[in-house]
Amino acid sequence: MNKLVRDKIPEFVTNAKFRKLNQDEILPALKNKIVEEANEVKDATSEENLIEELADVYTGLKAFLDFKGITEEELLKVVNDKKAFKGDFSKFLFMEKS
């Protein structure tokens, strides 16, 4: 396995070892968790599964923000600034190599 798991997983999984990460291990583990969950969004096979995986991405992102001491307000300011400057993804434009 070797991955970051939710806090209550040790209550359900009895055939694995668990340990608390040291400070230097947390940031890479959070980055890997967000990538892992984003890949699961990509591979979702139903609407219910998609929502579940999006929730996992959100939970991983929230843990990352909390660890780094970044408030949701700070993040949303950057989101809105980028949106004002570059737009968002609402027009579903796809750039192709010319």
C-alpha positions as CSV (number, residue, x, y, z in Angstrom):
1,M,0.0,0.0,0.0
2,N,2.3,2.7,1.3
3,K,-0.1,5.6,1.1
4,L,-1.8,8.2,3.2
5,V,-5.1,7.0,4.4
6,R,-8.1,8.5,6.3
7,D,-7.8,8.6,10.0
8,K,-10.4,5.9,10.8
9,I,-9.0,3.3,8.3
10,P,-7.1,1.4,11.0
11,E,-10.5,0.6,12.6
12,F,-11.6,-1.2,9.4
13,V,-8.3,-2.7,8.0
14,T,-6.7,-5.2,10.4
15,N,-4.2,-6.8,8.0
16,A,-1.9,-3.8,7.6
17,K,0.5,-1.7,9.7
18,F,-0.1,2.0,10.3
19,R,2.3,4.7,11.6
20,K,2.1,8.4,12.0
21,L,4.1,10.3,9.4
22,N,6.9,12.5,10.5
23,Q,6.8,16.2,9.5
24,D,9.1,15.7,6.4
25,E,6.9,12.9,5.1
26,I,3.6,14.7,5.2
27,L,3.9,17.1,2.2
28,P,4.9,14.5,-0.3
29,A,2.2,12.1,1.0
30,L,-0.5,14.8,0.6
31,K,0.7,15.6,-2.9
32,N,0.6,11.9,-3.8
33,K,-2.9,11.6,-2.2
34,I,-4.3,14.4,-4.4
35,V,-2.8,12.8,-7.5
36,E,-4.1,9.4,-6.5
37,E,-7.6,10.7,-5.9
38,A,-7.5,12.8,-9.2
39,N,-6.7,9.6,-11.0
40,E,-9.7,7.9,-9.4
41,V,-11.9,10.7,-10.6
42,K,-10.6,10.0,-14.1
43,D,-11.4,6.3,-13.7
44,A,-14.8,6.7,-12.1
45,T,-17.4,4.5,-13.7
46,S,-20.7,5.9,-12.4
47,E,-22.1,9.2,-11.2
48,E,-22.1,8.0,-7.6
49,N,-18.5,6.8,-7.9
50,L,-17.5,10.1,-9.5
51,I,-19.1,12.2,-6.6
52,E,-17.3,10.0,-4.1
53,E,-13.9,10.4,-5.8
54,L,-14.5,14.2,-6.1
55,A,-15.2,14.3,-2.4
56,D,-11.9,12.5,-1.8
57,V,-10.0,15.1,-3.9
58,Y,-11.7,17.8,-1.9
59,T,-10.8,16.1,1.4
60,G,-7.2,15.7,0.3
61,L,-7.0,19.3,-0.8
62,K,-8.5,20.5,2.5
63,A,-5.9,18.5,4.4
64,F,-3.2,20.0,2.2
65,L,-4.4,23.6,2.9
66,D,-4.7,22.9,6.6
67,F,-1.2,21.5,6.7
68,K,0.3,24.5,4.9
69,G,-1.8,27.0,6.9
70,I,-3.5,28.3,3.8
71,T,-7.1,29.4,4.4
72,E,-9.9,28.7,2.0
73,E,-10.3,32.5,1.6
74,E,-6.6,32.7,0.4
75,L,-7.1,29.9,-2.0
76,L,-10.4,31.3,-3.4
77,K,-8.8,34.7,-3.9
78,V,-6.2,33.1,-6.1
79,V,-8.9,31.2,-7.9
80,N,-10.9,34.4,-8.5
81,D,-7.8,36.4,-9.6
82,K,-6.8,33.7,-12.1
83,K,-10.4,33.5,-13.3
84,A,-10.5,37.3,-13.8
85,F,-7.2,37.2,-15.7
86,K,-7.4,33.9,-17.7
87,G,-11.0,32.9,-17.3
88,D,-12.2,29.5,-16.0
89,F,-13.2,26.3,-17.7
90,S,-16.9,27.0,-18.3
91,K,-16.6,27.2,-22.1
92,F,-14.9,23.8,-22.3
93,L,-12.3,25.1,-24.8
94,F,-9.8,22.4,-26.0
95,M,-6.4,23.5,-27.3
96,E,-4.9,21.4,-30.0
97,K,-1.4,21.5,-31.4
98,S,-1.3,23.3,-34.7
